[in-house]
Amino acid sequence: MAFNLRLESWTAWSPAHFTAFVGAVAFALPLFIVFGLYRAIFRYAGLPALMTVLKVIALYAVIYCFAFSFVGVPGVPRSVGVLQPLLLLLGVTLSRAFVRYWLGGVYQSIVGKEDSPRVMIYGAGSAGRQLAAALKTSAELVVVGLLDDDDRLHGQVLNGLRIYDPSTMVGVVARLRVTHVFLALPSASRARRNEILELVRAAHVQVRTLPGVLELAQGKVQVSDLKDLDIEDLLGRDPVNPNSLMLAKNISGKVVMVTGAGGSIGSELCRQILRTGPSTLLLVELSEFALYSIHHELERMLDDAPEQGVTLVPLLANVRDAARMGEILGTWKPSTVYHAAAYKHVPLVEHNPAEGVKNNVTGTLITALQSALHGVSDFVLVSTDKAVRPTNVMGASKRLAEMVLQSHAAVAHVGAGKTRFSMVRFGNVLGSSGSVVPLFRKQIKEGGPITLTDERITRYFMTIPEAAQLVIQAGAMATGGDVFVLDMGEPVRIMDLAKRMVELSGLGLKDESNPTGDIEIRVTGLRPGEKLYEELLIGDNPLPTHHPRIMKAHEDFVPWDQLQPKLHALNQVLDANDVPQIRALLKELVPGYQPDGDVVDWVWMENAKSA
């Protein structure tokens, strides 16, 4: 081609042509091999690959031009030494660009990329750009544009993607047939994220977050590992930030025990404790599978941070078994015990009240007595807002468990007064096994309906890590007999939470105003023992603590010498499963307990039928 351009006509091959051709191959091939042009996968090539091609051709051009233009070869015009490298550069770059276009774009469209979810990324900053680049080679998703709050960027094009004004999101989403919006806002405040989520809700698209860019770069996750909306985004407030000194006080370098280690709160307690660096962590759990799961997970965490040197001990045990608990506590002599073992599901405990009270009250009493006997320094009970003026057996049993610890803390001779007993009371935990969030997600995934017991029902919410951190920090502030509560902000209306989850899943709410919607919310009526509103304080005199969001409640309790005989009487009716008497004794023991409805114990009702 260089000869033809130079002579301005098509000429037959001659020995001169052959000399120029052999010279080109002899110079170019070794350079292309050495610089790795034949190892590069050009369907994914970017700017670095292009720069490599330019460097190789530039070096080749110097050599070829020196040989055929500066030195000269008989029969070969000197201008060929300049023209041929230019034509080679054009041929090499165009051929590789075509490969990248065909295999990286058209081919993917042929195999179905046009039917893939269409994505817009909110955030044109560093995280958004890198995520867009990572997604560009994915056959599973199609990125069609970016959204950004900076009005200077609106209408601009970044790496082939147009940047849109978020205020025009509804029209843009409809025009571009967008199905998903991914949030790439690692530094945005919670308030700003909530504002963005309100904008996205109006567009009726599914909201997801992507793994962090650093995780993508390190290969820890794949681009396809999309996550549902952060639990914190459903919370509607900023989680309480932990105090690192409080987290470490009762844990770092010590033997720590967690009962109910496989539960939602217990397992998160174990994760937080492990990160704080105890010498030994005792995992006490009744469920074999739950114990296996949390032990396996914590072992993986230790594999990633072997320098911590924590000893993990998984122990199958029932907190109601005094001999087993004494055996465990006597063997390892833990410094701190976090008692998270409990039955917490309100309707299930209402239908099985004797078992609920045995586990929540008797289990707490036995574990507390054994802890005091074996010199535990701090015993922290995980409690609940349902213990305040309870209408159900679960709440009453948790309040009675609190009273057991309060009465023990007031008796100096128990454990020679060495054990500090405290309890931490908080609301519902987002994402836990008994939370409405995983239930609503499952119901939305199945196409609905979402079942809601009452339109007026409200609850206090917090995240699982936040709850675990609160338990640890409150325990660090304990002086004995303390009841700690969290300033959890405003309660959340469950109906609003359900609507928010539907809309942020990219679906429409089906109701009277929109009969063609996707997901219906069906009101089923309050379940046995369920309250419309929850409270955190029995009295109105909370005291501040060193933590700005943790308060200390002053709650009345029954002294141990009066409580002990009543607990003995309660144990007798529990063994007989005399449910009316169980409720009567709980009402006598727990001020404010007002049973709501008739006895619904399954065994009691079945026997009543046959009688």
Secondary structure as UniProt FT lines:
FT   HELIX           2..7
FT   HELIX           15..34
FT   TURN            35..39
FT   HELIX           42..44
FT   HELIX           47..65
FT   HELIX           66..71
FT   TURN            74..75
FT   TURN            78..79
FT   HELIX           80..101
FT   HELIX           102..106
FT   HELIX           107..110
FT   TURN            111..112
FT   HELIX           113..115
FT   STRAND          118..122
FT   HELIX           126..136
FT   STRAND          142..147
FT   TURN            151..155
FT   STRAND          157..158
FT   TURN            159..160
FT   STRAND          161..164
FT   HELIX           166..168
FT   HELIX           169..176
FT   STRAND          180..183
FT   TURN            186..187
FT   HELIX           190..203
FT   STRAND          206..209
FT   HELIX           213..217
FT   TURN            218..219
FT   TURN            223..224
FT   HELIX           231..235
FT   HELIX           244..249
FT   TURN            250..253
FT   STRAND          255..259
FT   TURN            260..262
FT   HELIX           264..276
FT   STRAND          280..285
FT   HELIX           288..304
FT   HELIX           306..308
FT   STRAND          311..316
FT   TURN            319..320
FT   HELIX           322..332
FT   STRAND          336..339
FT   HELIX           346..351
FT   HELIX           353..357
FT   HELIX           358..362
FT   HELIX           363..373
FT   TURN            374..375
FT   STRAND          378..382
FT   HELIX           385..387
FT   HELIX           393..409
FT   TURN            412..413
FT   HELIX           414..417
FT   STRAND          420..425
FT   STRAND          428..430
FT   TURN            433..434
FT   HELIX           436..445
FT   TURN            446..447
FT   STRAND          450..452
FT   TURN            455..456
FT   STRAND          458..459
FT   STRAND          461..463
FT   HELIX           464..477
FT   STRAND          482..486
FT   STRAND          492..493
FT   HELIX           494..503
FT   STRAND          509..511
FT   TURN            512..513
FT   TURN            515..516
FT   STRAND          519..523
FT   TURN            528..529
FT   STRAND          543..544
FT   TURN            548..549
FT   STRAND          550..553
FT   HELIX           560..576
FT   HELIX           579..589
FT   TURN            591..592
FT   HELIX           602..610
//
